[in-house]
Amino acid sequence: MSSQLVATQRYHRQALVPAIGVEGQQRLREARVCIIGIGALGTHVADHLARAGVGFLRLVDRDVPELTNLQRQVLFDEADVESATPKAVAAARRLAAVNHEVELEPVVDDVNPFNVERLIADVDLVIDGSDNFELRYLLNDAAVKLGRPWIYGGVIATHGTTMTIIPGETPCLRCVFPEPPPPGAAPTCDTAGVLGPAVAVIGALQAVEAIKLLTGNREARSRWLIGFDVWIPELTRIDLPERNPECPACGLGRYDFLDRTQPTQTIQLCGRDAVQVVVQPRVALSFPALAERLRHSGEVSYNRYLMRFRAGSYELTIFPDGRAIIKGTTDPVEARSIYARYIGM
């Protein structure tokens, strides 16, 4: 059986959709997508796009799978957890078995101001599968600067949101949310939990937005900040504002997160099994509020000077200005991941 016939059969049902057709399917085959974060949302979106026939997928993630990931991260299994295979690599292996026609590039790295532009410069679209606000605002800066469309997504507990951003055409993330919430102000999936079906819904919405843009159906894109709570269930559509000419990023061309002179810093502490994380700009944490969020995830105690939090093999000493010492690792990337998981970043 010829490869052309196999391809025709593989995408036949999708090409029957009037908005896609044979021409749209060919556009998907020629498309290049970067997915930042191969966790819950990232695995769902990557799976959809690989099956849809997107020609190139760059999969970027800094972590390895954990047992708790398997409840919602659909490209991993217990063997990946046991072997500590990096998420990007494990996901690429699984997707290669799903569709050998897709070119897959796993990147095991921590996305930061020094590499984010390189990671997205040669793709047509970027998907947000990240788990922290710091990275989303960095991604927004890079995408606006380079003119790359990107699709925001986030899920906590039973509720998720998504928004499609096309630089120069739609408001960017900073037009809608001028500043990220400070560390400790917003729940994370490790403090509020996350329901797998909620991830599946938002991941599907991100994937269909991607397919619209990649097949040339830009006029059909969502013009709302879409929220969905699968438990109620309830769908909300919030009208997006016009582009803000005073927006630091897309209005004034000032890329505060990309050009930071003092980004979040990680410092390995000499002689100790610990890494210090210093966030910039400094914040003012509410220990009572943070303790309430963390109490279901581990042991918490605090006084006016600091908070102690223990979860598994990690012990976090957290200070009122957001600084934290993460004991139980000497790896700065792992320390940032633990900080983002429990405190938020």
N, C-alpha and C positions, 0 to 999 in steps of 0.2 A: 504493500500500500504506500503510495507516494506521500511525502511529507506535506505537500500542498493539500491533498485530499484529507489527511489527518487534521490539518489546521482548519479546513473548511468544516469538517464535522465537529471539531472541538468547540468552535464558537458559533455554530449554526443558530442556536436558540437566541443568543445575544444579538447576532447580526440581524435577526428578524425584527428586533425592536426598531420602529421607524426612525427614531432619532439617532440611531447608531448606524445600521446598515453596513454594507461592505466597506464604504469609504471610512466610516468611523472606526471600524475594526482595524483597518490598516493604520489609522492614526494612533490607535492604542499600541500597535506593534512597534511603531517608531518612537513612542514616548519614553521619556526618562523621568523617573520619580525618585526622590530621596525621602526616606522615612526616618525621622529623628526620634529614637526611642522605640525599641522593639519589646515593649511590655504588653499590657492589656490591649490598649487601643492599637498599638503598632502591629501586633500579631494579627488582629482581626483585619485591619486594612490591608496589610501585606498579602494575606491569604486571598482576599477579594480581588486585589489588583493582579496578582499572579494568575489566578483562575480566569480573569477577564482578558488576559493576553497582553498586559503592559510589557513592552519590550525590555526595559531595564529598570531594576530596582536596587537602589543603594540602601542597605540596612545598617543603621548606626546605633550602637548601644555600648555602654561601658560595663555592664553587669553580667553575671552568670545567673541561671535560673535557680530559684529556691523552691522548696516544696510548696510553700504558700502561694506561689505564682500559678500553679497548675489549675487552680480553681477558675481562672479567667484568662490565662495567656495560652492561646490555643495551638501554638506551634511547638510546644515543648512537652516532654514526657518525663517519667521518673528516671530513665536512663540518662537524660541530659542533666538532671539534678545530681545524680550520683557521680557523673564524670566531670562535673563543673565545666561543661562546655559553654563558652561565651554565648550569650543570647543571639547575637548577630549571626554567628556561625551555625548554631543549631537551627535557627529559623531558615537560613539559606539552604541547609541540607534538606529540610522538610519541604520547602517550596520547590526545590529542584526535582524532587520526586513527584510533585504535583504537576509541574509543567516544565519540561526540559527546554522549551523554546525561550523561556525568560532568562535574560542575563542577570545574574545575581552578584552583587558586590557587598559582602559583609565587612563592616568596619568596626573594629573593637576599639573604641576611643571615647574619651570624655569630651563632649562638645564644649568649646570655649571660644572666647573672642579671637584666638589665634588660628583656629581651624574652620570655623563655621562657614566663612565665605568660600573657602576651597571646597567644602562638602556640598554646597548647593549651587555653585556657579555654573555647572554644566548640565543641570537638569531643567525640566520644564515645569516642575511642580514639587512642592515640599509638603509633607504631611507631618503634623505635630502629634507625636505619640509620647511626649515627654511627661514627666511626673512632677515638675516644679516650675514656678512662675519665672524664676531667674532665667531659665533656659528659653522660655517662650518669648520673653521680651528681647533677649539676645537674638533669637531667630527672627523676630519681627524686624529688628534693626537691619539685619543682614539681608532679609528678603526685600525690604523696601529699598535698600541701597542698590541691590542688584536687579530689582524689578522682577522678582520671582513670586508668582502666586503661591499662597500657602493656606492650609486648612487647619484651623485651630480646633482642638478637642480636649475635653476633660471630663472625668467621671469621679464622683465621690458618693459613697453609699448607694442609693438607688436613683440618683439624679445625674444627668450629664448634659453638657452643652457643646455646641459646635458653631463655627462661623467661618465663612469663606472670605479670604482677603486677597484682593488683586491690587497690587501697588499702582497708584495713579488712577484707579478706577473706583475703588471702594475705600471706606475708612479703614485704617490699619488698627492694630490692637491698641495702640496708644491713643487713637482718636476716641475709642470706646471706653477704655480703662487707662487713664493717663499714667497711673503708677501701679506697680504690683503691690499686693498686700504685704506688709512687713512679715518677717519670719515670726511664726507663732500665732499669727492672726487668723489663718485659714486652716481648716481641717485637712488632713491627708488621708490616703486610703489605709494607712497603718494606724490611724487614730479613730477614724469614722467608719472604716470598713468600705467594701465595694462589692456590689452584687454583679455576678458575671453577666446576666442578661442585660443589665444597664450598659455595660461595656459593649456588648454585641450590637445594641441599637445604635449607639453613637458611632461606633466603628463603621457600621453599615452606612450611616448618613455621611460620614467623611468619605467613604469609598465612592458613593454615588455622585457626590460633588466632584470628586477627582475625575470620574469617568465623564461627567458633563464637560469639564474644562478640556480634558485631553482629546475628546472627540469633536471639539469645535462647537459645542453647544453652550457657549459662554452666556448667552442671553437667558438660559434656563437656570442659572446658578441661584442659590438661595440668597435673598437680600435681607435676611434676618439673623439675629442671634437666636438660635434654636435651642430650646431646653426640653428635656423629656425626663419625667419621673416614671419609671416603669412600675412602681409599687402602687400608685394611686389608681390607674395610670393617668398622666396628664401631659399634654403637649403644649408648650408655650412658644410663641413667636414674637420676639421683641424687635420692633423696627429699628434699624441702625441709623445713626445720625449721618448727616452729610460729612464729607471729609473736612477735617478741621484745619484751616490754613495756618493756625498757630500750633498745630501738633508738632512736637519736637522732632519726630521722625519723618513723617511723610509730608509735613508742611514746611518745616524749617530746615530739613536735611541735617539734623543734629542727631547723631547716633550714640546716645548716652551709654547704652549697655554694650555696644560693640567697641566703643572707644574708651571704656573705663580705664582710668589710670590706677584705680584701686579696686579691682574686682574682688569677689570673695576669695579669701586666702586660706590655704591649708598649710600647716607647718608641723612637720614631724618633731616630736619632743624628744630630745636626746636622752637616752637612758631609760625611756619609758615606753611601754606598749601603748602609745597614745598619739593622737594627732589633734592639733588645735585648729578649729575652723573659726575664722574671723569674717563676718559679713560686713559689706559696705553698701550703702551707708549704714551707720549704726542705728539700732532700733531701741524701743523701750518695751520689753516683754512684760506681759501680765502673768506672773507666776500662777495665781489662782486659776485663771482661764486655761493656761497651758496644762496645768496639773489635771484639770477636769478632762481635757482631751486625751491625756496620756494614761490615765489611771486604768483603762481596760487593756493597755498594751504592755504593762510592766509595773515595776515598783517605783513609786514617786514620793519624794520628800523635798521640802524646800524651806528656806528662811528668807530673810530680807536680802541676803547677799548672793545666794545661789540656789540652784535646784539640782537634785540628784535623781537620775532616771536610769533604771536597770531593765534591760530587755535581752534575754538570751545571754550571749557572751559579751555584750556591750554594756558599758557604763558611761553615761553622758553627764558631765558637769556643765550646767548651763548658767550663764551669767545674764544679768538684766539687759545688757546692751546687745544680746544676741550671740555673743561669743560662746563657744562651747569647746570642751575637751572631750574627745571620743576615745575612751579606753577600750582596748580589745582589738586594735588594728594599728598597723604602721603605714598603711597604704592611703595616701591622700585622696585618691579617687573613691575608695571605699568609704572613707570618712565623710566626704561630701554626700555620698549616696545615703549613708545613715542619717546625716543631718537633714537632708531633704525628706527622708522617709518619716521621721518623727516630729521634726520641728517645722519643716517647710522651708522653701528657698525660692 
